[in-house]
Amino acid sequence: MNAVHDAMARQGLVRPQDGRMLAGVCAGLGRRFGVDPWSARLLFVLILFVVPGSQILIYPLLWLLMPAEKPAWSAATPPPTTM
């Protein structure tokens, strides 16, 4: 699974930390292809009308395969710790 995550990250397919609605799949696809996230979401819904039920399979699959964007920590701000 790490190989798939690495390959998608190299291609720019990551789920961003900001601009998410549910899991960030449409926001990540929009960012990768240079489209506004809302346009990507609208296109995703329009495809639902062309191929009914396809998003039920595609969205969760992309959610699993697309890695989450790593947060950009500054040197002045240490990452949060878990207890």
Secondary structure per residue as TSV (DSSP state, phi and psi in degrees):
chain	resnum	aa	ss	phi	psi
A	1	M	-	360.0	-33.4
A	2	N	H	-63.8	-34.4
A	3	A	H	-64.5	-39.5
A	4	V	H	-67.1	-44.0
A	5	H	H	-60.8	-44.1
A	6	D	H	-64.1	-42.0
A	7	A	H	-63.6	-42.9
A	8	M	H	-68.2	-38.6
A	9	A	H	-64.4	-39.5
A	10	R	H	-63.0	-32.1
A	11	Q	T	-84.7	-3.5
A	12	G	T	88.0	11.0
A	13	L	-	-93.6	89.6
A	14	V	-	-130.8	154.0
A	15	R	B	-88.2	111.9
A	16	P	-	-68.3	156.9
A	17	Q	S	-74.5	-32.8
A	18	D	S	-109.3	151.1
A	19	G	S	86.5	11.1
A	20	R	-	-78.2	148.0
A	21	M	S	-108.6	-52.4
A	22	L	S	-116.1	-74.6
A	23	A	S	-117.2	-9.7
A	24	G	S	92.9	9.0
A	25	V	H	-65.2	-51.4
A	26	C	H	-66.6	-37.1
A	27	A	H	-63.9	-40.3
A	28	G	H	-67.0	-41.0
A	29	L	H	-65.5	-41.7
A	30	G	H	-62.6	-43.3
A	31	R	H	-63.5	-43.1
A	32	R	H	-63.4	-39.8
A	33	F	T	-98.8	9.1
A	34	G	T	71.5	34.0
A	35	V	-	-118.9	147.1
A	36	D	-	-58.7	139.9
A	37	P	H	-55.5	-35.8
A	38	W	H	-68.1	-34.8
A	39	S	H	-66.6	-39.6
A	40	A	H	-64.9	-39.8
A	41	R	H	-65.0	-43.1
A	42	L	H	-62.6	-43.1
A	43	L	H	-63.1	-39.7
A	44	F	H	-61.2	-42.7
A	45	V	H	-69.9	-38.9
A	46	L	H	-64.1	-35.8
A	47	I	H	-64.7	-29.8
A	48	L	H	-58.7	-36.2
A	49	F	H	-73.1	-30.2
A	50	V	H	-77.3	-46.1
A	51	V	S	-123.8	84.4
A	52	P	T	-58.3	134.7
A	53	G	T	86.3	-7.8
A	54	S	H	-65.5	-34.5
A	55	Q	H	-68.6	-23.9
A	56	I	H	-64.2	-29.4
A	57	L	H	-93.4	-42.2
A	58	I	H	-72.3	-47.2
A	59	Y	H	-60.2	-51.1
A	60	P	H	-63.6	-34.1
A	61	L	H	-64.3	-45.5
A	62	L	H	-66.7	-33.7
A	63	W	H	-60.2	-40.7
A	64	L	H	-74.8	-38.0
A	65	L	H	-83.5	-33.4
A	66	M	S	-79.9	124.4
A	67	P	-	-73.8	151.5
A	68	A	B	-74.1	144.4
A	69	E	-	-65.5	135.3
A	70	K	-	-77.1	134.5
A	71	P	-	-66.0	143.6
A	72	A	-	-91.5	102.7
A	73	W	-	-89.2	137.0
A	74	S	-	-86.7	162.0
A	75	A	T	-65.1	-28.8
A	76	A	T	-79.0	-22.2
A	77	T	S	-112.0	109.5
A	78	P	-	-72.3	152.2
A	79	P	-	-64.3	151.9
A	80	P	-	-66.1	148.3
A	81	T	-	-104.1	150.7
A	82	T	-	-104.4	146.2
A	83	M	-	-111.4	360.0
